[in-house]
């Protein structure tokens, strides 16, 4: 968006970036951890290996074909295959996890996460249909896109993260803490569908149609309250986290708290219009969840598990560089969004964000190098 590159189809490139970030990184990472970390020894079943490889192959084929118009048919076909793979995975996983000895909060969160992943495909399929018929229905396009993003970000990503967290915490927590965890898990799961309608308030709706998003907003507020209660109950559990990554974990959970409180406020028309009519604010919110919450959590989890060796100097540098890049990127997006609201934005923000993107790339490469150099 800075340089003049007429030989690049920018819209297709951005679309491919989103697909690969979802399927090739976060979805793959979360599902792999759920298979290997949650009770039931799911990783011993061959079908999960096949399904994970299918996700990997679909992700990379889409990456190399997506940016090119003449390969559009292949990219679209593989995207449909990826959706089918997630359907099979969800069915197999839900069946197996319900039979496992996982705690009730973990079962609730993990099953709800997989159902959210399946439901999100409805938005993707609607978008594919609109593109295929060359529809100019902007309202339907935007609702399909926002629904798809919501069910991934606030559904699958968020629920899967807390399933992994509570899988580690519940066995060591007190009865009082476990009760708080279960209530929080219920509220979080119940909030997913009604809060999706908050993203539809950007266009005019009747008073009756405001009831569902109102319920969603109320559930988000209650979820936030119980999140604070859980944090107060589980502060001692942070002692089990390696000191070198405690700050990263705190940042990730703080990003979730900011996300859920901001999301609840979008029920009010003034805020909803400002947010959903402001691209930098939307991008800031999406990156807050994707990078600030989920990605930082995954990096911290990998370090805690020893997948990334914390004693390695390169690992420490890599995590620090990436974390700083996330903070800079999020700060710039929010400032750009506020600037757009008050009509005082600067074209220099595009250059600043490009610099932050390069820093994110550097941090990612350093993390990959640290993993390669310290592999067993």
FENQUI-V593092 format. One record per residue. N is the residue number from 1. OMEGA is omega in whole degrees, 0 to 359 (* if undefined). Layout:
# FENQUI-V593092
n:N omega:OMEGA
n:N omega:OMEGA
This chain:
# FENQUI-V593092
n:1 omega:179
n:2 omega:187
n:3 omega:179
n:4 omega:181
n:5 omega:185
n:6 omega:180
n:7 omega:180
n:8 omega:172
n:9 omega:189
n:10 omega:181
n:11 omega:179
n:12 omega:179
n:13 omega:179
n:14 omega:179
n:15 omega:178
n:16 omega:177
n:17 omega:180
n:18 omega:180
n:19 omega:183
n:20 omega:178
n:21 omega:179
n:22 omega:188
n:23 omega:185
n:24 omega:181
n:25 omega:191
n:26 omega:181
n:27 omega:179
n:28 omega:182
n:29 omega:182
n:30 omega:181
n:31 omega:178
n:32 omega:179
n:33 omega:179
n:34 omega:179
n:35 omega:185
n:36 omega:187
n:37 omega:183
n:38 omega:182
n:39 omega:176
n:40 omega:181
n:41 omega:184
n:42 omega:183
n:43 omega:180
n:44 omega:180
n:45 omega:186
n:46 omega:184
n:47 omega:180
n:48 omega:176
n:49 omega:178
n:50 omega:182
n:51 omega:178
n:52 omega:177
n:53 omega:178
n:54 omega:178
n:55 omega:179
n:56 omega:183
n:57 omega:179
n:58 omega:181
n:59 omega:184
n:60 omega:177
n:61 omega:177
n:62 omega:180
n:63 omega:185
n:64 omega:179
n:65 omega:186
n:66 omega:184
n:67 omega:188
n:68 omega:183
n:69 omega:183
n:70 omega:176
n:71 omega:184
n:72 omega:182
n:73 omega:180
n:74 omega:181
n:75 omega:180
n:76 omega:181
n:77 omega:179
n:78 omega:177
n:79 omega:177
n:80 omega:178
n:81 omega:178
n:82 omega:179
n:83 omega:178
n:84 omega:179
n:85 omega:180
n:86 omega:176
n:87 omega:180
n:88 omega:181
n:89 omega:181
n:90 omega:181
n:91 omega:181
n:92 omega:183
n:93 omega:181
n:94 omega:179
n:95 omega:184
n:96 omega:184
n:97 omega:178
n:98 omega:178
n:99 omega:185
n:100 omega:179
n:101 omega:177
n:102 omega:178
n:103 omega:185
n:104 omega:178
n:105 omega:180
n:106 omega:178
n:107 omega:181
n:108 omega:183
n:109 omega:184
n:110 omega:177
n:111 omega:179
n:112 omega:178
n:113 omega:182
n:114 omega:177
n:115 omega:177
n:116 omega:178
n:117 omega:179
n:118 omega:181
n:119 omega:181
n:120 omega:180
n:121 omega:177
n:122 omega:177
n:123 omega:180
n:124 omega:180
n:125 omega:177
n:126 omega:177
n:127 omega:179
n:128 omega:179
n:129 omega:181
n:130 omega:178
n:131 omega:184
n:132 omega:180
n:133 omega:180
n:134 omega:180
n:135 omega:177
n:136 omega:180
n:137 omega:185
n:138 omega:181
n:139 omega:180
n:140 omega:178
n:141 omega:183
n:142 omega:179
n:143 omega:178
n:144 omega:180
n:145 omega:181
n:146 omega:178
n:147 omega:178
n:148 omega:181
n:149 omega:181
n:150 omega:184
n:151 omega:174
n:152 omega:184
n:153 omega:185
n:154 omega:176
n:155 omega:188
n:156 omega:184
n:157 omega:185
n:158 omega:182
n:159 omega:179
n:160 omega:179
n:161 omega:182
n:162 omega:174
n:163 omega:179
n:164 omega:179
n:165 omega:185
n:166 omega:174
n:167 omega:179
n:168 omega:188
n:169 omega:188
n:170 omega:182
n:171 omega:182
n:172 omega:187
n:173 omega:177
n:174 omega:179
n:175 omega:179
n:176 omega:179
n:177 omega:180
n:178 omega:178
n:179 omega:178
n:180 omega:179
n:181 omega:182
n:182 omega:179
n:183 omega:178
n:184 omega:181
n:185 omega:178
n:186 omega:181
n:187 omega:181
n:188 omega:180
n:189 omega:180
n:190 omega:184
n:191 omega:189
n:192 omega:184
n:193 omega:181
n:194 omega:180
n:195 omega:176
n:196 omega:182
n:197 omega:172
n:198 omega:181
n:199 omega:180
n:200 omega:183
n:201 omega:181
n:202 omega:173
n:203 omega:189
n:204 omega:178
n:205 omega:180
n:206 omega:180
n:207 omega:180
n:208 omega:181
n:209 omega:177
n:210 omega:181
n:211 omega:182
n:212 omega:177
n:213 omega:176
n:214 omega:176
n:215 omega:179
n:216 omega:179
n:217 omega:179
n:218 omega:179
n:219 omega:177
n:220 omega:178
n:221 omega:177
n:222 omega:178
n:223 omega:179
n:224 omega:180
n:225 omega:181
n:226 omega:173
n:227 omega:178
n:228 omega:178
n:229 omega:179
n:230 omega:180
n:231 omega:179
n:232 omega:180
n:233 omega:191
n:234 omega:179
n:235 omega:181
n:236 omega:180
n:237 omega:179
n:238 omega:177
n:239 omega:179
n:240 omega:180
n:241 omega:181
n:242 omega:183
n:243 omega:184
n:244 omega:183
n:245 omega:179
n:246 omega:181
n:247 omega:179
n:248 omega:178
n:249 omega:179
n:250 omega:178
n:251 omega:181
n:252 omega:181
n:253 omega:176
n:254 omega:178
n:255 omega:177
n:256 omega:181
n:257 omega:178
n:258 omega:181
n:259 omega:187
n:260 omega:178
n:261 omega:178
n:262 omega:182
n:263 omega:181
n:264 omega:182
n:265 omega:182
n:266 omega:175
n:267 omega:181
n:268 omega:188
n:269 omega:183
n:270 omega:181
n:271 omega:182
n:272 omega:181
n:273 omega:180
n:274 omega:184
n:275 omega:187
n:276 omega:174
n:277 omega:186
n:278 omega:185
n:279 omega:179
n:280 omega:179
n:281 omega:178
n:282 omega:179
n:283 omega:178
n:284 omega:179
n:285 omega:181
n:286 omega:180
n:287 omega:177
n:288 omega:180
n:289 omega:188
n:290 omega:182
n:291 omega:187
n:292 omega:182
n:293 omega:190
n:294 omega:184
n:295 omega:178
n:296 omega:176
n:297 omega:181
n:298 omega:179
n:299 omega:179
n:300 omega:180
n:301 omega:179
n:302 omega:178
n:303 omega:180
n:304 omega:181
n:305 omega:182
n:306 omega:175
n:307 omega:166
n:308 omega:186
n:309 omega:185
n:310 omega:181
n:311 omega:179
n:312 omega:178
n:313 omega:180
n:314 omega:178
n:315 omega:180
n:316 omega:179
n:317 omega:182
n:318 omega:181
n:319 omega:179
n:320 omega:180
n:321 omega:182
n:322 omega:181
n:323 omega:178
n:324 omega:179
n:325 omega:178
n:326 omega:181
n:327 omega:179
n:328 omega:180
n:329 omega:182
n:330 omega:179
n:331 omega:180
n:332 omega:180
n:333 omega:180
n:334 omega:178
n:335 omega:177
n:336 omega:178
n:337 omega:178
n:338 omega:178
n:339 omega:178
n:340 omega:179
n:341 omega:184
n:342 omega:177
n:343 omega:177
n:344 omega:183
n:345 omega:181
n:346 omega:176
n:347 omega:179
n:348 omega:180
n:349 omega:179
n:350 omega:178
n:351 omega:178
n:352 omega:180
n:353 omega:175
n:354 omega:177
n:355 omega:178
n:356 omega:177
n:357 omega:177
n:358 omega:179
n:359 omega:175
n:360 omega:178
n:361 omega:180
n:362 omega:179
n:363 omega:179
n:364 omega:180
n:365 omega:178
n:366 omega:177
n:367 omega:178
n:368 omega:178
n:369 omega:179
n:370 omega:178
n:371 omega:181
n:372 omega:184
n:373 omega:184
n:374 omega:182
n:375 omega:180
n:376 omega:*
